[in-house]
Amino acid sequence: MIVVGIDPHKKTHTAVALDAATAAARGEICVGSGRAGHDRLLAWVRALDAEHLFALEDCRHVSGALERFLISRGERVVRVPPKLTARARRSSRCRGKSDPIDARAVAEAALREPNLPEAHLSGPEHDVRLLIDHRDDLVGERTRIQTRLRWHLHDLELGSGVPTGALDRFVWLDRLAAELAEVPTTVQTSIAADLIERCRSLTVEIRRLECEVTAVMRTIAPELLAHPGCGAIIAARLMAETAGANRFRSEAAFAMHTGVAPLQVSSGQTSRHRLNRSGNRRLNSALHMMALTQARSHEPARRFMERKRAEGKSNREAMRCLKRHIARSVFGTLKRIERSAEGQLIEVAFRTGGVAIAV
């Protein structure tokens, strides 16, 4: 068997084939990133006449097209996180950095980590991610504009009564616009008025996207919204960042991916664990927001926290235990959603004569 490590770029893809048993190089190739290059790469690998596995560095903004091409043609593809590639490159005896070196590092990382998630064609979580990422971009742009607006208002000695975080509310934007209309027109007041209108238009677009996300999540994942403290935005983030619960071999692997599973740091007769600061921080943040809400207003979670504190844990440690518990529950829900979606696809595929065969 051979492992084909691929270092993807915008214009080219470089591949290095390694023997899985000896890690010896079987060849390398550099192809274009278009369809012709994809065909050439696949023909080259199949000409090696051996069972093979493709390992792509997980840079989906440049590797997505190649990944979809390979999967649609029945090839097995695993995604290698860039941090594993960097670690393999540092430990390699071949110094320096080039596309072939990076491609070899991808293949070596795949050989060392046999449990890497296998890639699959995107489902509804891809569309959810596009929506939630676009919404986050607009929120970031609005925050930047609000910061500039506050400095202009401070210099003009206006808007002193505007509360923190209120510049996304139309009532306060209307009041600021009225205050600006009462002062002499200058370049600075014109800029401030323009920033107010941009805040207003961005808020309208953000709210429209949030309504769209809410409608989508109520359709494809109502079970996720049933979790206490899980609104539409958090549910969308959980589904988008997980990108398919079936790619995790267990809920423990999912918890490690989210950064809520503690890390063992034992030595000799000392056995202890420490906080996990790695993992997907967006998933970790979504679980943390759910934990905060449940600890405040969900009675079973409050009793869980009290029980952990009675065991001698601090409030922070009890909160980490609650996040781990929530991650287990969320993973189970995501698995059920995907099983249900798969069952519906099979039912449609076997629909004959207008009668659906039960699955």
Secondary structure, DSSP 8 states (H G I E B T S, - for coil): -EEEEEEE-SSEEEEEEEETTT--EEEEEEEESSHHHHHHHHHHHHHT-S-EEEEEES-HHHHHHHHHHHHHTT--EEEE-HHHHHHHHHH-SS-S--HHHHHHHHHHHHHH-TT--B-----HHHHHHHHHHHHHHHHHHHHHHHHHHHHHHHHHT--TT--TT-TTSHHHHHHHHHHHHTS---HHHHHHHHHHHHHHHHHHHHHHHHHHHHHHHHHH-HHHHTSTT--HHHHHHHHHHH--GGGSSSHHHHHHHHT-S-EE--BTTB--EE----S-HHHHHHHHHHHHHHHHH-HHHHHHHHHHHHTT--HHHHHHHHHHHHHHHHHHHHHHHHHHHHHHHHHHHT-BTTB----
